[in-house]
């Protein structure tokens, strides 16, 4: 019981000290500065999740790779032979030949 009484006395002393503390004058922009520092701290913590990993270098490298891939594929398509592709009329005649029926088996009027 003696320990509990000592703890209670220490708590009362601490609370009394808080009541007697004087208010401190702060600058008008104190809270704005504090909020900005907290936001910057959060950003730094997110940035430090992968130390040594520079995301901007990876992003720029990926963009360069995609542009080069696009250029290579464009050159490949432009240099391919147009004879292999066939003409539009050939495709249409092939499709109509495959999907048309010589007999009218769908005569629903009978």
LOVOGU-575922 format. One record per atom (N, C-alpha, C): residue number from 1; atom name; x, y, z. Coordinates in pm, 1 decimal. Layout:
// residues N
r nr->NUM&atom->CA&u->X&v->Y&w->Z
...
This chain:
// residues 110
r nr->1&atom->N&u->82.5&v->-120.0&w->0.0
r nr->1&atom->CA&u->0.0&v->0.0&w->0.0
r nr->1&atom->C&u->86.4&v->125.5&w->0.0
r nr->2&atom->N&u->200.6&v->115.0&w->60.4
r nr->2&atom->CA&u->287.0&v->230.6&w->69.3
r nr->2&atom->C&u->334.5&v->274.5&w->-69.6
r nr->3&atom->N&u->360.6&v->177.4&w->-157.4
r nr->3&atom->CA&u->406.1&v->208.1&w->-293.3
r nr->3&atom->C&u->295.5&v->278.6&w->-370.3
r nr->4&atom->N&u->173.0&v->233.7&w->-351.7
r nr->4&atom->CA&u->60.0&v->295.1&w->-421.5
r nr->4&atom->C&u->41.5&v->439.8&w->-377.6
r nr->5&atom->N&u->59.8&v->466.8&w->-249.5
r nr->5&atom->CA&u->47.4&v->603.6&w->-199.7
r nr->5&atom->C&u->156.8&v->693.0&w->-257.2
r nr->6&atom->N&u->278.0&v->638.5&w->-270.4
r nr->6&atom->CA&u->386.6&v->716.9&w->-328.9
r nr->6&atom->C&u->357.6&v->748.8&w->-476.0
r nr->7&atom->N&u->303.7&v->650.8&w->-546.3
r nr->7&atom->CA&u->269.4&v->673.3&w->-687.6
r nr->7&atom->C&u->162.0&v->780.2&w->-698.8
r nr->8&atom->N&u->60.9&v->772.2&w->-612.6
r nr->8&atom->CA&u->-46.4&v->872.6&w->-614.9
r nr->8&atom->C&u->7.9&v->1012.4&w->-584.8
r nr->9&atom->N&u->99.4&v->1023.5&w->-489.8
r nr->9&atom->CA&u->158.3&v->1154.1&w->-456.9
r nr->9&atom->C&u->237.9&v->1209.5&w->-574.4
r nr->10&atom->N&u->313.7&v->1123.3&w->-642.6
r nr->10&atom->CA&u->391.9&v->1168.1&w->-757.9
r nr->10&atom->C&u->300.5&v->1214.0&w->-872.2
r nr->11&atom->N&u->192.0&v->1144.5&w->-890.0
r nr->11&atom->CA&u->96.3&v->1183.1&w->-994.7
r nr->11&atom->C&u->34.9&v->1318.2&w->-961.6
r nr->12&atom->N&u->-1.6&v->1338.9&w->-835.0
r nr->12&atom->CA&u->-59.9&v->1467.4&w->-794.7
r nr->12&atom->C&u->40.3&v->1580.8&w->-813.3
r nr->13&atom->N&u->166.1&v->1557.0&w->-777.9
r nr->13&atom->CA&u->269.6&v->1659.4&w->-796.9
r nr->13&atom->C&u->284.0&v->1696.1&w->-944.3
r nr->14&atom->N&u->284.6&v->1593.2&w->-1028.2
r nr->14&atom->CA&u->300.8&v->1617.9&w->-1172.0
r nr->14&atom->C&u->183.2&v->1695.9&w->-1226.9
r nr->15&atom->N&u->63.5&v->1660.0&w->-1184.5
r nr->15&atom->CA&u->-55.8&v->1731.4&w->-1232.3
r nr->15&atom->C&u->-56.0&v->1876.1&w->-1183.2
r nr->16&atom->N&u->-10.5&v->1898.6&w->-1060.5
r nr->16&atom->CA&u->-1.4&v->2035.3&w->-1008.8
r nr->16&atom->C&u->99.9&v->2118.1&w->-1087.7
r nr->17&atom->N&u->210.2&v->2056.9&w->-1125.5
r nr->17&atom->CA&u->309.4&v->2127.8&w->-1207.0
r nr->17&atom->C&u->250.8&v->2168.0&w->-1342.3
r nr->18&atom->N&u->169.8&v->2081.1&w->-1398.5
r nr->18&atom->CA&u->107.6&v->2114.0&w->-1527.3
r nr->18&atom->C&u->8.7&v->2229.0&w->-1512.7
r nr->19&atom->N&u->-60.5&v->2233.1&w->-1400.1
r nr->19&atom->CA&u->-155.3&v->2343.2&w->-1377.6
r nr->19&atom->C&u->-82.6&v->2476.1&w->-1357.3
r nr->20&atom->N&u->35.4&v->2472.1&w->-1302.5
r nr->20&atom->CA&u->109.4&v->2594.1&w->-1274.0
r nr->20&atom->C&u->194.1&v->2642.1&w->-1392.1
r nr->21&atom->N&u->204.1&v->2563.8&w->-1496.4
r nr->21&atom->CA&u->286.9&v->2602.8&w->-1610.8
r nr->21&atom->C&u->227.7&v->2725.2&w->-1677.1
r nr->22&atom->N&u->315.2&v->2814.5&w->-1718.4
r nr->22&atom->CA&u->268.8&v->2936.4&w->-1782.7
r nr->22&atom->C&u->258.0&v->2914.0&w->-1933.1
r nr->23&atom->N&u->167.3&v->2984.4&w->-1993.9
r nr->23&atom->CA&u->146.9&v->2972.0&w->-2137.7
r nr->23&atom->C&u->263.0&v->3037.3&w->-2212.5
r nr->24&atom->N&u->305.1&v->2973.9&w->-2316.3
r nr->24&atom->CA&u->416.6&v->3024.0&w->-2396.0
r nr->24&atom->C&u->359.5&v->3088.6&w->-2521.3
r nr->25&atom->N&u->410.8&v->3204.6&w->-2553.4
r nr->25&atom->CA&u->369.0&v->3274.1&w->-2674.9
r nr->25&atom->C&u->440.8&v->3209.9&w->-2794.7
r nr->26&atom->N&u->363.2&v->3180.2&w->-2897.1
r nr->26&atom->CA&u->422.6&v->3122.7&w->-3017.7
r nr->26&atom->C&u->395.8&v->3214.5&w->-3135.6
r nr->27&atom->N&u->475.0&v->3196.9&w->-3238.8
r nr->27&atom->CA&u->460.0&v->3274.9&w->-3360.5
r nr->27&atom->C&u->325.7&v->3241.1&w->-3425.7
r nr->28&atom->N&u->273.0&v->3333.1&w->-3503.5
r nr->28&atom->CA&u->143.2&v->3312.6&w->-3567.2
r nr->28&atom->C&u->145.9&v->3196.0&w->-3666.3
r nr->29&atom->N&u->260.7&v->3172.0&w->-3727.2
r nr->29&atom->CA&u->270.9&v->3067.9&w->-3828.7
r nr->29&atom->C&u->330.7&v->2938.5&w->-3773.9
r nr->30&atom->N&u->330.4&v->2922.9&w->-3643.5
r nr->30&atom->CA&u->390.7&v->2804.5&w->-3581.8
r nr->30&atom->C&u->321.6&v->2676.3&w->-3627.1
r nr->31&atom->N&u->189.1&v->2674.2&w->-3622.3
r nr->31&atom->CA&u->115.9&v->2553.2&w->-3656.1
r nr->31&atom->C&u->128.2&v->2520.8&w->-3804.7
r nr->32&atom->N&u->134.4&v->2622.8&w->-3889.4
r nr->32&atom->CA&u->153.3&v->2599.7&w->-4032.4
r nr->32&atom->C&u->288.7&v->2536.3&w->-4058.6
r nr->33&atom->N&u->392.2&v->2588.5&w->-3993.2
r nr->33&atom->CA&u->526.0&v->2531.8&w->-4009.3
r nr->33&atom->C&u->532.1&v->2389.4&w->-3955.7
r nr->34&atom->N&u->467.2&v->2367.3&w->-3844.1
r nr->34&atom->CA&u->465.6&v->2233.7&w->-3785.1
r nr->34&atom->C&u->398.1&v->2133.6&w->-3878.6
r nr->35&atom->N&u->285.8&v->2172.9&w->-3936.3
r nr->35&atom->CA&u->215.8&v->2083.9&w->-4029.0
r nr->35&atom->C&u->301.0&v->2054.0&w->-4151.9
r nr->36&atom->N&u->369.6&v->2154.4&w->-4203.6
r nr->36&atom->CA&u->452.7&v->2130.7&w->-4322.5
r nr->36&atom->C&u->568.5&v->2037.6&w->-4288.8
r nr->37&atom->N&u->628.2&v->2052.9&w->-4171.3
r nr->37&atom->CA&u->736.2&v->1963.0&w->-4131.7
r nr->37&atom->C&u->685.5&v->1820.0&w->-4116.3
r nr->38&atom->N&u->566.1&v->1803.8&w->-4060.7
r nr->38&atom->CA&u->510.3&v->1669.3&w->-4046.2
r nr->38&atom->C&u->481.8&v->1606.9&w->-4182.2
r nr->39&atom->N&u->430.3&v->1685.7&w->-4275.5
r nr->39&atom->CA&u->404.2&v->1633.4&w->-4410.4
r nr->39&atom->C&u->534.1&v->1592.7&w->-4477.9
r nr->40&atom->N&u->637.4&v->1676.7&w->-4466.2
r nr->40&atom->CA&u->766.1&v->1643.5&w->-4526.9
r nr->40&atom->C&u->827.6&v->1520.1&w->-4463.3
r nr->41&atom->N&u->807.0&v->1504.4&w->-4334.2
r nr->41&atom->CA&u->859.0&v->1385.7&w->-4265.6
r nr->41&atom->C&u->790.4&v->1261.0&w->-4318.3
r nr->42&atom->N&u->658.5&v->1268.6&w->-4339.9
r nr->42&atom->CA&u->585.7&v->1154.1&w->-4393.9
r nr->42&atom->C&u->635.7&v->1119.0&w->-4533.2
r nr->43&atom->N&u->661.3&v->1221.0&w->-4615.7
r nr->43&atom->CA&u->710.9&v->1195.4&w->-4750.6
r nr->43&atom->C&u->848.8&v->1131.8&w->-4746.4
r nr->44&atom->N&u->934.2&v->1177.8&w->-4655.0
r nr->44&atom->CA&u->1067.3&v->1121.6&w->-4644.5
r nr->44&atom->C&u->1061.3&v->976.6&w->-4598.1
r nr->45&atom->N&u->968.8&v->944.7&w->-4509.4
r nr->45&atom->CA&u->957.2&v->807.8&w->-4462.3
r nr->45&atom->C&u->912.2&v->715.9&w->-4574.0
r nr->46&atom->N&u->819.9&v->762.0&w->-4658.3
r nr->46&atom->CA&u->775.9&v->680.9&w->-4771.7
r nr->46&atom->C&u->891.2&v->663.3&w->-4869.5
r nr->47&atom->N&u->968.0&v->768.0&w->-4891.0
r nr->47&atom->CA&u->1079.9&v->762.9&w->-4983.7
r nr->47&atom->C&u->1187.8&v->668.4&w->-4932.0
r nr->48&atom->N&u->1200.9&v->653.3&w->-4802.0
r nr->48&atom->CA&u->1306.3&v->571.5&w->-4744.8
r nr->48&atom->C&u->1265.5&v->425.7&w->-4725.8
r nr->49&atom->N&u->1151.7&v->385.2&w->-4780.7
r nr->49&atom->CA&u->1112.3&v->245.9&w->-4768.0
r nr->49&atom->C&u->1209.0&v->154.4&w->-4843.2
r nr->50&atom->N&u->1259.8&v->201.8&w->-4955.7
r nr->50&atom->CA&u->1357.1&v->125.7&w->-5033.0
r nr->50&atom->C&u->1486.3&v->206.9&w->-5042.9
r nr->51&atom->N&u->1570.0&v->201.7&w->-4942.8
r nr->51&atom->CA&u->1691.8&v->282.7&w->-4947.0
r nr->51&atom->C&u->1784.4&v->235.7&w->-5059.3
r nr->52&atom->N&u->1844.6&v->332.1&w->-5127.6
r nr->52&atom->CA&u->1934.0&v->299.9&w->-5237.6
r nr->52&atom->C&u->1862.0&v->276.3&w->-5368.9
r nr->53&atom->N&u->1732.2&v->285.1&w->-5369.1
r nr->53&atom->CA&u->1652.2&v->260.7&w->-5489.0
r nr->53&atom->C&u->1598.3&v->394.0&w->-5537.0
r nr->54&atom->N&u->1654.6&v->445.1&w->-5647.2
r nr->54&atom->CA&u->1615.2&v->575.2&w->-5698.7
r nr->54&atom->C&u->1502.5&v->557.0&w->-5798.7
r nr->55&atom->N&u->1382.9&v->593.7&w->-5760.5
r nr->55&atom->CA&u->1264.9&v->571.0&w->-5842.6
r nr->55&atom->C&u->1264.8&v->655.2&w->-5968.7
r nr->56&atom->N&u->1319.5&v->776.2&w->-5963.6
r nr->56&atom->CA&u->1317.7&v->862.0&w->-6082.0
r nr->56&atom->C&u->1407.0&v->805.2&w->-6191.9
r nr->57&atom->N&u->1517.9&v->742.3&w->-6157.0
r nr->57&atom->CA&u->1605.2&v->681.4&w->-6257.5
r nr->57&atom->C&u->1534.6&v->563.7&w->-6324.5
r nr->58&atom->N&u->1465.9&v->484.1&w->-6246.5
r nr->58&atom->CA&u->1393.3&v->370.0&w->-6301.4
r nr->58&atom->C&u->1280.8&v->418.9&w->-6392.4
r nr->59&atom->N&u->1209.5&v->521.9&w->-6349.7
r nr->59&atom->CA&u->1099.9&v->576.2&w->-6429.1
r nr->59&atom->C&u->1150.3&v->629.4&w->-6562.9
r nr->60&atom->N&u->1260.1&v->705.8&w->-6560.5
r nr->60&atom->CA&u->1316.7&v->760.0&w->-6684.3
r nr->60&atom->C&u->1369.0&v->649.1&w->-6774.4
r nr->61&atom->N&u->1430.1&v->548.9&w->-6717.5
r nr->61&atom->CA&u->1477.9&v->434.7&w->-6796.3
r nr->61&atom->C&u->1364.4&v->360.2&w->-6863.5
r nr->62&atom->N&u->1254.7&v->344.3&w->-6793.4
r nr->62&atom->CA&u->1138.1&v->277.2&w->-6851.0
r nr->62&atom->C&u->1078.8&v->357.2&w->-6966.5
r nr->63&atom->N&u->1073.9&v->487.3&w->-6953.0
r nr->63&atom->CA&u->1021.5&v->572.2&w->-7060.5
r nr->63&atom->C&u->1110.6&v->561.7&w->-7184.4
r nr->64&atom->N&u->1243.0&v->567.0&w->-7165.5
r nr->64&atom->CA&u->1335.9&v->554.6&w->-7278.7
r nr->64&atom->C&u->1320.1&v->418.4&w->-7345.1
r nr->65&atom->N&u->1307.0&v->313.3&w->-7265.2
r nr->65&atom->CA&u->1288.9&v->179.1&w->-7320.0
r nr->65&atom->C&u->1161.3&v->169.2&w->-7402.8
r nr->66&atom->N&u->1051.2&v->223.9&w->-7352.4
r nr->66&atom->CA&u->924.9&v->217.0&w->-7425.6
r nr->66&atom->C&u->928.9&v->296.9&w->-7555.3
r nr->67&atom->N&u->994.9&v->412.9&w->-7553.3
r nr->67&atom->CA&u->1007.0&v->492.8&w->-7675.5
r nr->67&atom->C&u->1090.0&v->417.2&w->-7779.0
r nr->68&atom->N&u->1200.3&v->356.5&w->-7736.7
r nr->68&atom->CA&u->1282.7&v->278.6&w->-7829.9
r nr->68&atom->C&u->1207.4&v->158.2&w->-7884.3
r nr->69&atom->N&u->1132.9&v->90.7&w->-7798.8
r nr->69&atom->CA&u->1053.1&v->-23.0&w->-7843.0
r nr->69&atom->C&u->948.8&v->20.4&w->-7945.2
r nr->70&atom->N&u->888.4&v->135.6&w->-7922.5
r nr->70&atom->CA&u->789.7&v->188.5&w->-8015.5
r nr->70&atom->C&u->853.7&v->221.3&w->-8150.4
r nr->71&atom->N&u->970.6&v->282.4&w->-8148.1
r nr->71&atom->CA&u->1040.7&v->315.1&w->-8272.8
r nr->71&atom->C&u->1079.1&v->189.3&w->-8350.5
r nr->72&atom->N&u->1131.4&v->90.0&w->-8280.8
r nr->72&atom->CA&u->1171.4&v->-34.3&w->-8347.2
r nr->72&atom->C&u->1050.8&v->-104.6&w->-8407.1
r nr->73&atom->N&u->941.3&v->-111.0&w->-8334.1
r nr->73&atom->CA&u->822.5&v->-177.7&w->-8387.7
r nr->73&atom->C&u->764.7&v->-99.5&w->-8505.3
r nr->74&atom->N&u->769.2&v->34.0&w->-8499.7
r nr->74&atom->CA&u->720.7&v->114.4&w->-8611.8
r nr->74&atom->C&u->805.0&v->93.4&w->-8735.7
r nr->75&atom->N&u->937.3&v->88.2&w->-8720.6
r nr->75&atom->CA&u->1025.5&v->63.2&w->-8835.3
r nr->75&atom->C&u->1001.4&v->-75.6&w->-8891.7
r nr->76&atom->N&u->981.2&v->-173.8&w->-8805.5
r nr->76&atom->CA&u->955.8&v->-310.5&w->-8850.9
r nr->76&atom->C&u->826.8&v->-318.1&w->-8931.6
r nr->77&atom->N&u->723.1&v->-253.1&w->-8885.2
r nr->77&atom->CA&u->594.4&v->-257.1&w->-8956.2
r nr->77&atom->C&u->605.1&v->-184.8&w->-9089.5
r nr->78&atom->N&u->673.1&v->-72.7&w->-9094.7
r nr->78&atom->CA&u->683.8&v->2.8&w->-9219.4
r nr->78&atom->C&u->771.2&v->-67.7&w->-9322.6
r nr->79&atom->N&u->866.9&v->-148.2&w->-9279.7
r nr->79&atom->CA&u->954.2&v->-216.1&w->-9373.4
r nr->79&atom->C&u->902.3&v->-352.1&w->-9416.4
r nr->80&atom->N&u->795.8&v->-400.8&w->-9356.7
r nr->80&atom->CA&u->743.2&v->-531.8&w->-9393.9
r nr->80&atom->C&u->681.2&v->-524.4&w->-9533.1
r nr->81&atom->N&u->680.0&v->-637.1&w->-9600.0
r nr->81&atom->CA&u->622.9&v->-641.9&w->-9734.9
r nr->81&atom->C&u->471.6&v->-632.4&w->-9727.4
r nr->82&atom->N&u->414.9&v->-550.0&w->-9812.9
r nr->82&atom->CA&u->269.7&v->-536.5&w->-9817.7
r nr->82&atom->C&u->206.2&v->-649.7&w->-9897.3
r nr->83&atom->N&u->287.0&v->-725.8&w->-9974.9
r nr->83&atom->CA&u->233.0&v->-837.0&w->-10053.1
r nr->83&atom->C&u->187.5&v->-950.3&w->-9962.0
r nr->84&atom->N&u->255.8&v->-969.0&w->-9850.1
r nr->84&atom->CA&u->218.9&v->-1075.7&w->-9758.2
r nr->84&atom->C&u->84.9&v->-1047.9&w->-9691.6
r nr->85&atom->N&u->55.3&v->-923.9&w->-9675.4
r nr->85&atom->CA&u->-66.5&v->-887.9&w->-9605.3
r nr->85&atom->C&u->-190.0&v->-918.7&w->-9688.4
r nr->86&atom->N&u->-181.3&v->-918.8&w->-9818.0
r nr->86&atom->CA&u->-297.2&v->-946.4&w->-9902.1
r nr->86&atom->C&u->-382.6&v->-823.2&w->-9917.8
r nr->87&atom->N&u->-471.9&v->-829.2&w->-10009.1
r nr->87&atom->CA&u->-557.8&v->-713.9&w->-10032.1
r nr->87&atom->C&u->-691.5&v->-732.9&w->-9962.2
r nr->88&atom->N&u->-763.1&v->-626.6&w->-9955.5
r nr->88&atom->CA&u->-893.3&v->-628.2&w->-9887.7
r nr->88&atom->C&u->-992.6&v->-716.3&w->-9962.8
r nr->89&atom->N&u->-988.1&v->-709.9&w->-10094.7
r nr->89&atom->CA&u->-1080.6&v->-790.7&w->-10175.2
r nr->89&atom->C&u->-1055.4&v->-939.7&w->-10156.7
r nr->90&atom->N&u->-927.5&v->-978.5&w->-10140.5
r nr->90&atom->CA&u->-896.6&v->-1119.4&w->-10117.4
r nr->90&atom->C&u->-955.8&v->-1167.4&w->-9984.6
r nr->91&atom->N&u->-944.1&v->-1084.8&w->-9883.1
r nr->91&atom->CA&u->-1001.6&v->-1120.5&w->-9752.3
r nr->91&atom->C&u->-1154.0&v->-1132.7&w->-9760.4
r nr->92&atom->N&u->-1216.2&v->-1040.2&w->-9827.8
r nr->92&atom->CA&u->-1363.1&v->-1043.0&w->-9837.8
r nr->92&atom->C&u->-1408.7&v->-1165.6&w->-9914.2
r nr->93&atom->N&u->-1343.8&v->-1198.4&w->-10023.2
r nr->93&atom->CA&u->-1385.1&v->-1315.9&w->-10101.2
r nr->93&atom->C&u->-1361.7&v->-1444.5&w->-10023.2
r nr->94&atom->N&u->-1253.6&v->-1450.3&w->-9945.7
r nr->94&atom->CA&u->-1228.0&v->-1568.9&w->-9863.2
r nr->94&atom->C&u->-1335.0&v->-1584.7&w->-9756.5
r nr->95&atom->N&u->-1369.8&v->-1475.8&w->-9690.3
r nr->95&atom->CA&u->-1472.4&v->-1482.2&w->-9585.7
r nr->95&atom->C&u->-1608.9&v->-1519.4&w->-9642.3
r nr->96&atom->N&u->-1645.1&v->-1461.7&w->-9753.0
r nr->96&atom->CA&u->-1776.5&v->-1494.8&w->-9810.7
r nr->96&atom->C&u->-1779.5&v->-1638.6&w->-9858.6
r nr->97&atom->N&u->-1669.0&v->-1689.7&w->-9907.6
r nr->97&atom->CA&u->-1663.7&v->-1829.2&w->-9950.8
r nr->97&atom->C&u->-1675.0&v->-1924.8&w->-9833.5
r nr->98&atom->N&u->-1614.1&v->-1891.9&w->-9723.3
r nr->98&atom->CA&u->-1618.2&v->-1980.0&w->-9606.4
r nr->98&atom->C&u->-1751.3&v->-1975.1&w->-9533.3
r nr->99&atom->N&u->-1814.7&v->-1859.5&w->-9529.4
r nr->99&atom->CA&u->-1935.1&v->-1844.1&w->-9447.8
r nr->99&atom->C&u->-2064.1&v->-1842.1&w->-9527.9
r nr->100&atom->N&u->-2057.1&v->-1856.9&w->-9656.1
r nr->100&atom->CA&u->-2181.2&v->-1859.3&w->-9732.7
r nr->100&atom->C&u->-2215.7&v->-2003.2&w->-9767.7
r nr->101&atom->N&u->-2338.5&v->-2022.1&w->-9789.2
r nr->101&atom->CA&u->-2387.6&v->-2155.6&w->-9820.8
r nr->101&atom->C&u->-2441.7&v->-2153.6&w->-9964.1
r nr->102&atom->N&u->-2407.0&v->-2256.7&w->-10040.4
r nr->102&atom->CA&u->-2455.5&v->-2261.5&w->-10178.0
r nr->102&atom->C&u->-2602.7&v->-2300.0&w->-10181.2
r nr->103&atom->N&u->-2644.3&v->-2375.2&w->-10084.4
r nr->103&atom->CA&u->-2784.9&v->-2413.4&w->-10076.8
r nr->103&atom->C&u->-2853.5&v->-2327.9&w->-9972.5
r nr->104&atom->N&u->-2978.9&v->-2303.5&w->-9996.4
r nr->104&atom->CA&u->-3054.7&v->-2224.4&w->-9901.0
r nr->104&atom->C&u->-3115.3&v->-2318.0&w->-9796.7
r nr->105&atom->N&u->-3036.8&v->-2356.7&w->-9700.2
r nr->105&atom->CA&u->-3084.3&v->-2449.6&w->-9596.8
r nr->105&atom->C&u->-3161.3&v->-2376.9&w->-9487.5
r nr->106&atom->N&u->-3160.4&v->-2245.4&w->-9490.5
r nr->106&atom->CA&u->-3228.8&v->-2167.5&w->-9389.3
r nr->106&atom->C&u->-3358.2&v->-2108.3&w->-9442.1
r nr->107&atom->N&u->-3426.8&v->-2182.5&w->-9518.7
r nr->107&atom->CA&u->-3551.8&v->-2136.4&w->-9574.6
r nr->107&atom->C&u->-3660.6&v->-2157.0&w->-9469.8
r nr->108&atom->N&u->-3700.6&v->-2054.9&w->-9404.6
r nr->108&atom->CA&u->-3798.1&v->-2066.5&w->-9294.4
r nr->108&atom->C&u->-3940.8&v->-2046.7&w->-9341.1
r nr->109&atom->N&u->-3957.7&v->-2014.2&w->-9464.3
r nr->109&atom->CA&u->-4093.6&v->-1989.4&w->-9513.4
r nr->109&atom->C&u->-4168.6&v->-2118.4&w->-9540.5
r nr->110&atom->N&u->-4103.1&v->-2231.3&w->-9551.9
r nr->110&atom->CA&u->-4171.6&v->-2357.4&w->-9582.3
r nr->110&atom->C&u->-4230.8&v->-2419.2&w->-9459.3
